[in-house]
Amino acid sequence: MKKNLLLAAGVSVLSLSAQAEQFWADNSFSLLYGDDYKMVPVGENTRATVMTLEHVSGHSWGGMFFFIDRVNSGEGTYDETYGELSPSISLAKFDGFVKGINAAFTYEFSTSKTETAPFTFDTFSQDNYLVGVGVDLAIPGMDYFSATVYRSQNNNNFGKFYDNQLTLVYGWSMGNVTLDGYLDYTPGRNGRISELSIAPQLTYNIGPMLGLKNKVKVGIEYSYWRNKFAIDVPNNDQHNASLLLKWHL
């Protein structure tokens, strides 16, 4: 029932998007390379290349964020596809420290395959549906900062369960330098372990040096993911620094 309601909410937002005014939009393609991605579910580390397509836009009704990652390991033993679709509907706007209140929705999906022995594979998949309330905050010096509390319905190889999630999203820039990223925290409950994911990106726009109007960013991303996907296996914390190339289309 909840899944149907979330899908209906997503369809409603897409319908609003088709009828309402779009204020701005940004699309980008990123390429990352790192040595310490955590494989799921066996808990080993591997080097990997990640390709990301990302869209973010602002509308008269709210905003839309979407991305999809494709992870390929250097050894050819791990592959993963992960994506999120996150529309938000503006409920109220203010001129103070709290800039706005939003109804937030997210659909998370992923599949991964890990080769554990010749011709033997472990697979993991998930389809998660999140509903919550978020606030946009006017923090001095920041381009944007938002905090959202979600209630989520999670469906994966280990069954269906419900939990809560706090998500922070932030961005800061000065000239051609940008620092942005997110934090996701899910507390442990009902026998499940807590989960924390932090991924800041520090980039420099070399577009002007190349004579391009579009932004072309180079930099690094650091990913710390404690108890990745909340899977309770030994050594399941990810500490990975990646080289990053991001082209705004």
Backbone torsions as a table, in degrees:
resi	resn	phi	psi	omega
1	MET	NA	-47.8	179.6
2	LYS	-62.7	-39.0	178.7
3	LYS	-59.8	-42.9	179.9
4	ASN	-64.0	-38.5	179.1
5	LEU	-65.3	-40.6	179.6
6	LEU	-66.7	-41.4	177.8
7	LEU	-63.8	-39.8	177.8
8	ALA	-63.9	-39.0	177.8
9	ALA	-63.4	-41.1	178.3
10	GLY	-63.2	-41.8	178.4
11	VAL	-64.0	-39.1	179.3
12	SER	-63.4	-41.5	179.9
13	VAL	-65.8	-41.9	178.4
14	LEU	-63.2	-36.2	177.9
15	SER	-65.9	-42.0	176.5
16	LEU	-61.4	-40.5	-179.3
17	SER	-61.2	-36.6	-178.4
18	ALA	-70.2	-27.6	-174.0
19	GLN	-99.9	-22.0	-171.9
20	ALA	-100.5	177.9	-174.9
21	GLU	-86.4	137.0	173.5
22	GLN	-98.2	126.0	-178.4
23	PHE	-86.2	-39.6	-178.3
24	TRP	-161.0	163.1	178.4
25	ALA	-156.9	150.0	176.2
26	ASP	-141.4	132.0	176.9
27	ASN	-124.0	142.1	-177.0
28	SER	-147.6	157.8	173.7
29	PHE	-124.0	129.4	-179.2
30	SER	-121.3	147.9	174.3
31	LEU	-129.0	123.9	-179.6
32	LEU	-124.3	148.8	175.1
33	TYR	-137.4	126.4	179.4
34	GLY	-142.8	164.6	-174.6
35	ASP	-104.0	-9.8	-170.3
36	ASP	-131.7	44.2	171.9
37	TYR	-71.7	139.5	180.0
38	LYS	-88.4	125.4	176.9
39	MET	-79.2	148.9	179.0
40	VAL	-123.3	133.8	7.7
41	PRO	-102.3	8.6	-169.1
42	VAL	-83.6	-12.0	172.7
43	GLY	79.5	23.4	176.4
44	GLU	-102.3	166.3	-178.7
45	ASN	-104.1	151.1	178.3
46	THR	-152.2	155.0	169.8
47	ARG	-80.9	149.7	-174.7
48	ALA	-156.0	156.2	171.6
49	THR	-110.4	134.5	-178.9
50	VAL	-121.4	125.7	173.7
51	MET	-107.4	130.9	-175.1
52	THR	-130.0	129.2	168.2
53	LEU	-105.8	132.5	-173.3
54	GLU	-137.6	140.9	175.7
55	HIS	-133.7	136.7	172.6
56	VAL	-142.0	139.0	-177.8
57	SER	-152.8	154.4	176.2
58	GLY	-114.6	138.4	-175.6
59	HIS	-132.8	168.5	178.8
60	SER	-64.5	-24.2	180.0
61	TRP	-94.5	-13.3	-177.4
62	GLY	155.1	-130.7	-177.3
63	GLY	-148.9	165.5	179.3
64	MET	-136.6	134.5	175.3
65	PHE	-134.4	132.8	179.4
66	PHE	-147.0	138.4	170.5
67	PHE	-150.1	158.2	174.7
68	ILE	-140.2	130.9	178.3
69	ASP	-106.0	143.2	168.4
70	ARG	-124.3	118.3	-176.6
71	VAL	-107.5	127.3	175.8
72	ASN	-127.6	124.5	-178.0
73	SER	-77.9	150.3	178.8
74	GLY	-65.1	-30.0	-179.5
75	GLU	-85.3	-6.5	-177.6
76	GLY	74.1	18.6	-176.8
77	THR	-105.0	-5.8	-176.2
78	TYR	-145.0	130.5	176.8
79	ASP	-137.0	142.0	-178.3
80	GLU	-148.8	140.8	169.8
81	THR	-120.8	125.9	-178.6
82	TYR	-137.4	138.3	179.2
83	GLY	-148.6	161.1	175.5
84	GLU	-139.5	138.9	172.9
85	LEU	-120.8	117.7	-170.3
86	SER	-133.6	87.7	170.9
87	PRO	-83.6	149.6	174.5
88	SER	-134.4	142.5	-178.7
89	ILE	-112.8	125.5	-178.6
90	SER	-71.5	125.0	178.3
91	LEU	-100.1	-32.5	-179.3
92	ALA	-161.2	150.1	177.1
93	LYS	-126.6	145.6	-177.7
94	PHE	-137.2	168.6	179.1
95	ASP	-104.7	-1.1	-175.9
96	GLY	-96.1	-152.7	179.6
97	PHE	-59.5	-41.1	171.8
98	VAL	-87.4	114.0	-176.3
99	LYS	-86.2	-28.7	-177.3
100	GLY	-170.4	159.2	175.4
101	ILE	-122.5	133.8	-174.1
102	ASN	-130.1	146.7	164.9
103	ALA	-86.4	127.2	-171.8
104	ALA	-118.2	140.2	179.1
105	PHE	-135.9	140.6	176.9
106	THR	-142.9	136.8	169.8
107	TYR	-114.3	119.9	177.8
108	GLU	-108.1	138.0	178.3
109	PHE	-145.0	146.5	177.5
110	SER	-161.1	153.9	169.0
111	THR	-140.4	143.3	176.9
112	SER	-144.5	155.5	179.5
113	LYS	-137.0	128.9	-179.6
114	THR	-121.9	128.2	176.3
115	GLU	-86.7	114.4	-177.9
116	THR	-100.7	-18.0	177.1
117	ALA	-162.5	164.8	178.4
118	PRO	-53.0	121.5	176.6
119	PHE	66.5	20.3	176.4
120	THR	-123.2	130.2	-175.2
121	PHE	-132.6	141.2	167.7
122	ASP	-103.9	137.5	-179.6
123	THR	-123.1	151.2	177.6
124	PHE	-141.7	137.1	177.4
125	SER	-144.6	155.8	179.0
126	GLN	-153.6	150.3	172.3
127	ASP	-138.1	109.2	-174.9
128	ASN	-117.6	142.9	-177.2
129	TYR	-126.3	121.4	-174.6
130	LEU	-120.9	138.1	175.6
131	VAL	-130.1	134.7	-178.4
132	GLY	-162.2	-170.3	178.0
133	VAL	-129.0	132.9	-179.3
134	GLY	-125.7	158.7	176.0
135	VAL	-126.9	139.1	171.9
136	ASP	-97.0	128.0	-174.6
137	LEU	-114.6	142.7	176.9
138	ALA	-94.7	88.8	179.4
139	ILE	-96.6	124.9	-176.7
140	PRO	-53.0	132.4	178.3
141	GLY	88.0	-16.4	-178.6
142	MET	-93.4	141.9	173.8
143	ASP	-70.7	-38.3	176.7
144	TYR	-161.3	154.6	176.8
145	PHE	-157.2	128.8	178.4
146	SER	-137.3	150.9	176.7
147	ALA	-131.1	130.9	-177.3
148	THR	-133.1	135.5	174.3
149	VAL	-108.7	125.6	-176.8
150	TYR	-115.0	152.2	162.3
151	ARG	-110.3	126.7	-172.4
152	SER	-122.2	145.1	169.4
153	GLN	-107.9	117.8	-174.6
154	ASN	-110.4	133.8	178.0
155	ASN	-130.0	116.9	177.4
156	ASN	-148.2	-168.4	-176.8
157	ASN	-56.5	-25.2	-174.3
158	PHE	-95.6	7.2	176.4
159	GLY	113.5	-167.6	-179.2
160	LYS	-109.6	135.7	178.3
161	PHE	-154.5	165.0	-178.3
162	TYR	-120.1	142.9	173.4
163	ASP	-154.3	-177.3	-179.2
164	ASN	-113.5	155.6	-179.1
165	GLN	-146.2	137.2	172.0
166	LEU	-106.5	129.1	178.6
167	THR	-124.6	127.1	173.4
168	LEU	-113.1	135.4	177.1
169	VAL	-129.2	135.3	-173.8
170	TYR	-147.4	159.3	176.1
171	GLY	-154.8	139.0	177.7
172	TRP	-139.5	143.0	178.1
173	SER	-147.3	153.2	174.1
174	MET	-148.0	108.5	-175.4
175	GLY	64.4	-123.4	-179.5
176	ASN	-94.0	3.2	-179.6
177	VAL	-97.2	133.6	179.7
178	THR	-133.2	136.5	170.9
179	LEU	-123.5	119.0	177.8
180	ASP	-147.7	169.3	-178.8
181	GLY	164.1	-161.8	-176.3
182	TYR	-150.7	165.7	171.6
183	LEU	-137.0	128.1	172.6
184	ASP	-118.1	128.8	177.7
185	TYR	-131.7	128.5	175.7
186	THR	-122.6	117.3	-179.6
187	PRO	-72.0	151.6	176.6
188	GLY	-73.3	140.9	178.0
189	ARG	-161.1	155.1	177.6
190	ASN	52.5	41.4	176.5
191	GLY	85.4	-3.6	179.2
192	ARG	-94.6	151.8	-179.3
193	ILE	-84.8	156.8	178.3
194	SER	-73.6	163.8	-177.2
195	GLU	-141.6	135.6	179.7
196	LEU	-137.1	126.9	178.6
197	SER	-128.6	125.2	179.4
198	ILE	-129.7	130.4	-178.0
199	ALA	-144.3	81.2	174.4
200	PRO	-79.3	147.7	174.7
201	GLN	-122.3	130.0	175.6
202	LEU	-115.6	118.2	-173.6
203	THR	-134.1	160.3	174.8
204	TYR	-128.9	130.9	-178.2
205	ASN	-82.2	112.5	178.8
206	ILE	-98.2	7.6	178.9
207	GLY	-53.3	-48.6	179.5
208	PRO	-60.5	-35.0	179.2
209	MET	-66.6	-27.8	-179.3
210	LEU	-93.3	0.3	-179.1
211	GLY	74.4	26.8	-177.3
212	LEU	-107.0	144.4	174.3
213	LYS	-78.3	-35.6	178.7
214	ASN	-73.4	149.8	177.9
215	LYS	-75.3	133.7	171.7
216	VAL	-126.6	110.2	-171.8
217	LYS	-107.0	139.7	172.4
218	VAL	-123.3	147.4	-178.9
219	GLY	171.8	-150.4	-178.2
220	ILE	-134.7	152.7	169.1
221	GLU	-124.4	135.3	173.7
222	TYR	-113.8	124.5	-179.6
223	SER	-113.5	116.0	170.3
224	TYR	-111.1	121.1	-177.4
225	TRP	-133.0	101.4	179.4
226	ARG	-82.9	128.4	-178.2
227	ASN	55.9	62.0	-174.6
228	LYS	-52.4	128.3	-176.7
229	PHE	56.7	19.4	179.9
230	ALA	55.8	32.9	177.3
231	ILE	-91.3	122.7	-173.2
232	ASP	-87.4	78.0	174.1
233	VAL	-127.2	157.3	-178.7
234	PRO	-62.2	149.1	174.1
235	ASN	54.0	46.1	-176.5
236	ASN	-104.2	32.7	173.7
237	ASP	-103.5	130.1	-179.9
238	GLN	-97.9	126.4	172.8
239	HIS	-125.5	99.0	-172.5
240	ASN	-135.2	126.3	173.0
241	ALA	-105.4	130.8	-176.8
242	SER	-124.3	142.6	167.0
243	LEU	-73.9	142.9	-170.7
244	LEU	-132.6	133.5	169.6
245	LEU	-126.9	122.9	-175.9
246	LYS	-129.8	121.2	-178.5
247	TRP	-111.7	118.5	176.0
248	HIS	-83.9	120.4	-171.1
249	LEU	-77.5	NA	NA
